[in-house]
């Protein structure tokens, strides 16, 4: 059972029975992700200069890998803020390559395929 919180205006607006309300969680996560993305962009701009890179397969893979790492770091920060485990966010070894993983992979491939097909038309 969730602990009883004092009924202040802050708790009524931001907190629900299970901690931070979901809308605020999403807002905080997106803010963390945006700040980390801006920091990485700023650092890489300082290292490589302000020029736009040519979009090659290597640049794309590095950019997507950086995005994945920023996402995982954002989840880790949220887990610390909410005092939850990483597994409570869906990152556990037990379901790593289970049914939901393959279902999500299929939906991802289908959506990208549909977008590419529409672009080619």
CORBELKA-V150646 format. One record per residue. RES is the residue in three letters. D_FIRST is the distance of its C-alpha to the first C-alpha in Angstrom with 1 decimal. Layout:
res | d_first
RES | D_FIRST
RES | D_FIRST
This chain:
res | d_first
UNK | 0.0
UNK | 3.8
UNK | 6.5
UNK | 9.0
UNK | 12.1
UNK | 15.6
UNK | 17.1
UNK | 20.0
UNK | 22.0
UNK | 20.9
UNK | 17.1
UNK | 18.0
UNK | 20.3
UNK | 18.7
UNK | 14.9
UNK | 12.5
UNK | 8.8
UNK | 8.8
UNK | 11.6
UNK | 15.3
UNK | 16.4
UNK | 18.2
UNK | 21.6
UNK | 21.4
UNK | 20.3
UNK | 23.4
UNK | 25.6
UNK | 24.7
UNK | 25.2
UNK | 28.5
UNK | 29.6
UNK | 29.0
UNK | 30.9
UNK | 33.7
UNK | 34.2
UNK | 34.3
UNK | 36.7
UNK | 38.9
UNK | 39.0
UNK | 40.1
UNK | 42.6
UNK | 44.0
UNK | 44.3
UNK | 46.0
UNK | 48.2
UNK | 49.3
UNK | 50.1
UNK | 51.8
UNK | 53.0
UNK | 52.4
UNK | 54.1
UNK | 52.4
UNK | 52.2
UNK | 53.9
UNK | 51.4
UNK | 52.1
UNK | 49.9
UNK | 49.3
UNK | 48.2
UNK | 45.9
UNK | 44.3
UNK | 43.8
UNK | 42.3
UNK | 39.8
UNK | 38.9
UNK | 38.4
UNK | 36.1
UNK | 34.1
UNK | 33.8
UNK | 32.9
UNK | 30.1
UNK | 28.7
UNK | 29.0
UNK | 27.2
UNK | 24.3
UNK | 24.3
UNK | 24.4
UNK | 21.4
UNK | 19.5
UNK | 20.5
UNK | 19.7
UNK | 16.1
UNK | 15.7
UNK | 15.2
UNK | 17.5
UNK | 20.6
UNK | 19.6
UNK | 16.6
UNK | 19.5
UNK | 21.4
UNK | 23.6
UNK | 23.4
UNK | 26.4
UNK | 25.4
UNK | 25.8
UNK | 28.4
UNK | 31.3
UNK | 29.6
UNK | 30.1
UNK | 28.3
UNK | 30.4
UNK | 33.6
UNK | 32.6
UNK | 32.0
UNK | 35.2
UNK | 37.1
UNK | 35.9
UNK | 36.8
UNK | 40.2
UNK | 40.9
UNK | 40.0
UNK | 42.1
UNK | 44.9
UNK | 44.8
UNK | 45.0
UNK | 47.9
UNK | 49.6
UNK | 49.4
UNK | 50.8
UNK | 53.6
UNK | 54.6
